[in-house]
Structures are given as structure tokens and as C-alpha cells.
Amino acid sequence: MRKTFVITTLLSAIAAGAAAADLQPVLLVGNNWEGTATVVTASAPFTKLGLVNIVPDKAERIKEINANPIQWIVYSIVKNNVGEGNDQMVDDLYATPDGQSVVVSRPSFGDVASISLITGKLNWRFKVSGYRSDHMAVSPDGTRVAVSDSLGNNVYILDINTGKQIGSFKTGDKPHENFFTNGGKIIWNMSIGSVDTSLDDPFWDWTKGDRHITVANATTFEIIKTIDMRDRLNAIGLKDFSDAVRPAVFLPDFSKLYFQVSFYNGFFEYDIATDKITRQVTLPEDPTLTKDRSKWLLDSRHHGITMNPSGTALCVAGTMDSYATVVDLSTFKNKALVPANKPYWATISGDGKHCVVSEAGADQITAIDFETGEKWGSVPVGDHPQRVRFARIPVGWTPPPASA
């Protein structure tokens, strides 16, 4: 029987902090193409509390981009390729510990910005060197935020309150997901290489770039080790599988990592102590999905995975297969396939009872019961929701005037 571990991640900090009289737990939903964040209560019934404008400085940023030929070229490529003809204005987002501001990575603007949840105004911004910011992670104490500089192959660690750089470290090509582990002492980064080319046949896999996991000391920022899943996949006979580690989630004790890879309808279990892939799970596929992998969104056949607080079940977003499902970790059997329109992220509700999936193709979030695997319901949000994050904001909060 699996031993249940006490959650030591950000969720537990949020749950504990929610008891404070002045803060309430919420979910922040980043509406990427709209440049807004929808704020909903963290647990069912997921009541909408308001909308925040994440780009109050948009006119100034566009003027700045138009004055810089290099930045304009990158901006145009991001918009017309990765953004499918749309600006990418909200990739990832977290609230500050006092709940007064939201800190967001804005790919099209190549920055990380802090927006006041009270006034709606810009507090600070940090420009990444590679002109495109991406996934972030926040430290367990909420004071530091790590952001991927996806074209500069760096991860920057910033003071979440001031935006000042604390440190950085180098990564593989196109750094993506970040995690603080071991009480905030270690940072993991997954680089995914080029996902926006049409060279998607396994024969051309080598053109995707250097894809590996970088594990760094969160204080000194020295590289502890790198992990290339190419060797681990080859060891189990999967030489034609991509080694680009996409969304992932750790067991509560950080002994195992469950991760998705490009082009695959399933996930893997990786044992950190033995440095081996220990299990592979292939999930159902949509029989109507084209076999032309170049038509799959940014190589993401499945993009989104999370775990319930007890570490007994996963929830998977089957992006191109148009469903989300709960998977029992003791049997690796999936429950019902809940229909979803381009599900692109999965997280857990504040009480841990539901998996919350962003449906980028339907402009809504959908909650699925971890115990039954059945759909609880959906809540409309903004245009093209992607990342969904837990936060604490003031009780009685209302949107700032500029966002109302």
C-alpha cells in the first residue's frame, strides 16, 4: 500500500495561509490571447470573482517593440507561429505572498511583470535576454519566482516583490517547465527544444535541439546534474520517442517524477534514486486525430498533468485527443474520458477534491472529481486560457478600476 505523505508544496502553504482573516484562496486563470487573468474561488463552485488586465502597459510595450528591429522580429514570430496569429500575453502567473499583486510572464513582451491587484497598475517588469519569457515556478515560501527565458536558454530567479534578479543558470534549448523541490533548495528545469517546426518525424528528432532536465542549487545556482531522457528511453526500447519532457509532476516526497513527452498520448514514471524510467502508461487515443504529427499543437499531443494531495491519482490533459482523465496510480488504469476542447493545463482545486483543466479551445475551465473521475462542471473564462495557479488574495477583493 502506498504510504501517504504530507504535502509540502505550495498548495499546503496556501491552504494554511487561507485561515488568515485577510486572505482567501483562489485560482488565477491566465487568458493568454486576451491578456487577462480570471479570478475564481479555489474550490467548487469556482465562483468568478473578477477579471484583471495583465497588460495595462500594452501601448508602451508595442511602441518599444516597434522601435527595436530584433525584438519586432521575435515578437512577430511568436505571434504568428507559437501564438497561432495571436499575441501571447499571459503564459504563467502567481500572486505575491501578501496577495496584493500578480506576477506574470508575458511571452510577446519578453518580460516578467508585477501588476497590482488593487490599482491595476504596473509595479515592476524584468526583461529576459532572449525576448521571450515562458513557464515559471514560485518557491515554497512564495518569495522567489523562477522564469524560463525560452530563447536565451536561461532560468532567472527573481525577488517576487521587487523583480530584482537573485540569480540565474543555463539550461538546454528552449527551457520550459520549472519546479522548486526539497523545501525550495533545488530547482528543476525541463528544456523542450524546438516545438514549432514541421520536422516532426522521428527521423528528424535530432533537429529539435538539446533537450534535457537541469537540476540546480536554488541558493548558489550551480548545476547539480543534468538528466537526458534520451538514454533512459533508449534503455527501455523507445528509441523513436521524443525526449522532450513536457508538463510533469512529482510525488509529494519527491521520490518519483511523472512526465509527458512530445507526440505521446501517455506519460512515464521516473524513479529519481535509481535514475530509471520504471513505468510507462499509454492512454486512449482519438481515432479521428490526424496521424500527421506536424498538425499537432506545438508537438503537444498531451500537455498537462497534476496529482491529488495524497499522491494516489493523476489527472492528465489529453490535448490533441480532446479529453481529460483521472489515472489511479496503484493500477495505472484511467477513469472516464471527460471530453475537452484543447485542454492545455491541469492543476488541483484548493480543497484537493477536483482536477481543474483549462480548455484553451472552449475558453473555459473544467473541474473533474478525483474520486469518481466524473466531470463536476465548467466555468467560462477569457480567450485561450492556459496556466491555472493557486493564489491567496484579500478577502472581499474586487477587480481594480482599470480591469472592472
DAZI-V426717 format. One record per helix or strand of 2 or more residues. SS is the DSSP state (hx for helix, st for strand). FROM is the first residue (numbers start at 0). TO is the last residue. If there is no record, write none. Layout:
[[SS;FROM;TO] [SS;FROM;TO]]
//
This chain:
[[hx;9;16] [st;22;30] [st;35;40] [st;47;52] [hx;57;65] [hx;68;81] [st;91;94] [st;100;105] [hx;106;108] [st;110;115] [st;121;126] [st;132;137] [st;143;148] [st;153;158] [st;164;169] [st;174;180] [hx;181;183] [st;185;190] [hx;201;207] [st;212;216] [st;222;226] [hx;228;234] [st;244;249] [st;255;260] [st;265;270] [st;275;281] [hx;292;294] [hx;296;298] [st;304;306] [st;312;317] [st;322;327] [st;337;338] [st;342;347] [st;353;358] [st;363;368] [st;374;379] [st;384;393]]
//
